[in-house]
Amino acid sequence: MELGLDGKVAIVTGGARGIGESIVKGLAGEGVSVVIADIILDAAQELAKKLKREGARVLVVKTDVSRKADAENLVTATLKEFGRIDILVNAAGVVRDVKFIDIEEEEWDRVLDINAKSVYLVTRPVIPHMIAARSGKIINLSSRSGKEGQAGLAHYAASKFAVIGLTQALAKELAEYDINVNAVCPGILRTAMWEKILDARSERTGIPREQVFADVVATIPLKRPQEVTDIANVVLFLSSEVSRNITGESINVNGGGRMD
Ligand SMILES: NC(=O)c1ccc[n+]([C@@H]2O[C@H](COP(=O)([O-])OP(=O)(O)OC[C@H]3O[C@@H](n4cnc5c(N)ncnc54)[C@H](O)[C@@H]3O)[C@@H](O)[C@H]2O)c1
């Protein structure tokens, strides 16, 4: 399938590692100029160096997606370097597995700000440029937790449900400009994020972490976790004109763990 992404310009938040890193690599491999927007500069620069050696056009902009000034600077820097923005992937996120009763207000705000408010903060300054171009693709990383809350992940679930609602509203608002807005909902991937969940669950329950993971995988019909490329492939598809009639969707990539 020809995606026709060569020459496009994309911003990927959370692009330094994990799912975001795989999306950056996938887009760069298709000839897209990619801006890696992440709070961890070393990993982002390392990735950029590697991709540039392979001939890709990559820019790193240190960004805390929960800060308005950083989001605005990200857009300004992208336009200065590449002149336009065709694709925005909001992949930055954090998790903490903790019982609801133990979530302090500061912790609640941190997770909601980084996972949900960030999508508002980063997307808002991008949109005028997509509207002017009368085209664009916005892809937000939600989660299986964006459709079904899990014990220990109350604030994470609240943030990921918010991302799906925002995705639907924005898809309706921006349809007249031919801008597609979709979400992707991964199930479980063994990135730094799930390693953190395993640590917390194992400590809380006394069950060895590998057993915790095996128990979760056992509930998945396909009996395996997802790989970062599974998610990146769907994001690439949603970034292209191949999916031009899909908007407002929240696509499950979870091995059948949840079907809707
Ligand atoms: N791993 C999973 O099983 C899973 C499942 C469902 C959804 N997701 C979602 O996928 C996305 C990527 O997750 P991942 O598994 O790759 O996690 P990860 O922890 O490996 O990567 C997250 C990235 O976001 C960056 N980030 C965190 N806070 C930031 C901030 N304030 N500003 C800018 N960047 C920031 C991190 O530095 C990191 O590079 C997240 O939105 C996550 O919620 C992951």
The ligand as an SDF file (V2000), in Angstrom:
LIG
                    3D

 44 48  0  0  0  0  0  0  0  0999 V2000
    2.5540    1.1620   26.9440 N   0  0  0  0  0  0  0  0  0  0  0  0
    1.2760    0.8450   26.9250 C   0  0  0  0  0  0  0  0  0  0  0  0
    0.9040   -0.3080   27.2370 O   0  0  0  0  0  0  0  0  0  0  0  0
    0.2390    1.8570   26.5180 C   0  0  0  0  0  0  0  0  0  0  0  0
   -1.0850    1.4290   26.4690 C   0  0  0  0  0  0  0  0  0  0  0  0
   -2.0640    2.3390   26.1070 C   0  0  0  0  0  0  0  0  0  0  0  0
   -1.7320    3.6520   25.7960 C   0  0  0  0  0  0  0  0  0  0  0  0
   -0.4260    4.0460   25.8570 N   0  0  0  0  0  0  0  0  0  0  0  0
   -0.1540    5.4580   25.5320 C   0  0  0  0  0  0  0  0  0  0  0  0
    0.8170    5.5530   24.5150 O   0  0  0  0  0  0  0  0  0  0  0  0
    1.5970    6.7460   24.6840 C   0  0  0  0  0  0  0  0  0  0  0  0
    3.0800    6.3950   24.6890 C   0  0  0  0  0  0  0  0  0  0  0  0
    3.3210    5.5200   25.7890 O   0  0  0  0  0  0  0  0  0  0  0  0
    4.6350    4.6190   25.9170 P   0  0  0  0  0  0  0  0  0  0  0  0
    4.1960    3.2740   26.3370 O   0  0  0  0  0  0  0  0  0  0  0  0
    5.4940    4.7760   24.7130 O   0  0  0  0  0  0  0  0  0  0  0  0
    5.3200    5.3150   27.1900 O   0  0  0  0  0  0  0  0  0  0  0  0
    6.8220    5.7770   27.4480 P   0  0  0  0  0  0  0  0  0  0  0  0
    6.8720    6.1320   28.8800 O   0  0  0  0  0  0  0  0  0  0  0  0
    7.7730    4.7770   26.9120 O   0  0  0  0  0  0  0  0  0  0  0  0
    6.9430    7.0860   26.5320 O   0  0  0  0  0  0  0  0  0  0  0  0
    6.2620    8.2600   26.8470 C   0  0  0  0  0  0  0  0  0  0  0  0
    7.0240    9.4300   26.2770 C   0  0  0  0  0  0  0  0  0  0  0  0
    6.3410   10.6420   26.6620 O   0  0  0  0  0  0  0  0  0  0  0  0
    7.2980   11.5630   27.1350 C   0  0  0  0  0  0  0  0  0  0  0  0
    6.7340   12.5190   28.0670 N   0  0  0  0  0  0  0  0  0  0  0  0
    6.2680   12.2760   29.3190 C   0  0  0  0  0  0  0  0  0  0  0  0
    5.8680   13.4200   29.9000 N   0  0  0  0  0  0  0  0  0  0  0  0
    6.0820   14.4040   28.9950 C   0  0  0  0  0  0  0  0  0  0  0  0
    5.8750   15.8080   29.0050 C   0  0  0  0  0  0  0  0  0  0  0  0
    5.3700   16.4470   30.0770 N   0  0  0  0  0  0  0  0  0  0  0  0
    6.2050   16.5140   27.8970 N   0  0  0  0  0  0  0  0  0  0  0  0
    6.7260   15.8740   26.8150 C   0  0  0  0  0  0  0  0  0  0  0  0
    6.9460   14.5680   26.7500 N   0  0  0  0  0  0  0  0  0  0  0  0
    6.6390   13.8380   27.8380 C   0  0  0  0  0  0  0  0  0  0  0  0
    8.3680   10.6790   27.7850 C   0  0  0  0  0  0  0  0  0  0  0  0
    9.5920   11.3780   27.9740 O   0  0  0  0  0  0  0  0  0  0  0  0
    8.4610    9.5220   26.8230 C   0  0  0  0  0  0  0  0  0  0  0  0
    9.3620    9.7690   25.7780 O   0  0  0  0  0  0  0  0  0  0  0  0
    1.1050    7.3790   25.9870 C   0  0  0  0  0  0  0  0  0  0  0  0
    0.1960    8.4080   25.7040 O   0  0  0  0  0  0  0  0  0  0  0  0
    0.4320    6.2300   26.7010 C   0  0  0  0  0  0  0  0  0  0  0  0
   -0.5350    6.6690   27.6170 O   0  0  0  0  0  0  0  0  0  0  0  0
    0.5670    3.1850   26.2080 C   0  0  0  0  0  0  0  0  0  0  0  0
  1  2  1  0
  2  3  2  0
  2  4  1  0
  4  5  1  0
  4 44  2  0
  5  6  2  0
  6  7  1  0
  7  8  2  0
  8  9  1  0
  8 44  1  0
  9 10  1  0
  9 42  1  0
 10 11  1  0
 11 12  1  0
 11 40  1  0
 12 13  1  0
 13 14  1  0
 14 15  2  0
 14 16  1  0
 14 17  1  0
 17 18  1  0
 18 19  2  0
 18 20  1  0
 18 21  1  0
 21 22  1  0
 22 23  1  0
 23 24  1  0
 23 38  1  0
 24 25  1  0
 25 26  1  0
 25 36  1  0
 26 27  1  0
 26 35  1  0
 27 28  2  0
 28 29  1  0
 29 30  1  0
 29 35  2  0
 30 31  1  0
 30 32  2  0
 32 33  1  0
 33 34  2  0
 34 35  1  0
 36 37  1  0
 36 38  1  0
 38 39  1  0
 40 41  1  0
 40 42  1  0
 42 43  1  0
M  CHG  2   8   1  16  -1
M  END
$$$$
